[in-house]
Amino acid sequence: MTKLMGVVNVTPDSFSDGGLYLDPEAAIAHGRELAGAGAAILDVGGESTRPGAEGVPAEEELRRVVPVIRGLRDLECQISVDTSKASVAEAALGAGAEIVNDVTALRGDSAMAALCAERGATVVLMHMRGDPRTMQDDPRYDDVVAAVRDFLAERLEAAVAAGIAAERIWLDPGIGFGKTAAHNMELLRRLGELRELGRPLVVGTSRKSFIGRVDGSAAGERLGGTIASSVLAAAEGADVLRVHDVAEMRQALAVATAILG
């Protein structure tokens, strides 16, 4: 059964919900709402990775995410921290997180791999071309699926070599991270090819700009496109769907599963 990872952005500038949950109490309440709606995982992040986003100092990121994780750790769902900084991951794991969702695939901080190995954390390795500030500057690939597959295979090997157990590694093709709309759709169309790597796949299409490229919709108007792309990703083998709208996505998956058997 495909799991839902609910997004809890404790940021002022995330692309679709920036500022809504910057207050820790609001973020905790939102996380509890997502858990009640069916999220198996809550992904708490204190630094926006939208295209063009600037970095956030570790101290500020810690101030944002740690109180929220502490406020959610009594829930039955797993807690993930969306960070590429080892110091933030360490504090988050101490506060109750079990998963480190690193958009740099352990390349952003030389201490991250050893920390995750030592703590036995589950790690999400994501493909990203460049960094959030530059990733959408004319991205090009000969074959985007082959490029993403090769990158994830290399990062999987590096993570295992660093002492992270293979069964604790999940892979994310990085929809919208250094890719055009056509690249994103090709990845979703051929998602099954990434299953050859033998690890669970995390896919996040929620409210992303490639949906708007299809119909001109703004970030807050992309629920239909999110559901369509996510259901198709699940049918192609996605194990975890990272979404903002958990209740609607849960219903869509239940109906699709009932129809497809």
Secondary structure, DSSP 8 states (H G I E B T S, - for coil): --EEEEEEE--S--TTTTTTT-SHHHHHHHHHHHHHHT-SEEEEESS--STT-----HHHHHHHHHHHHHHHTTSSSEEEEE-S-HHHHHHHHHHT--EEEETTTT-S-TTHHHHHHHHT-EEEEE--SS-TTTTTSS---SSHHHHHHHHHHHHHHHHHHTT--GGGEEEE--TTSS--HHHHHHHHHTGGGGGGG-S-BEE--TT-HHHHHHH---GGG-HHHHHHHHHHHHHTT-SEEEES-HHHHHHHHHHHHHHH-
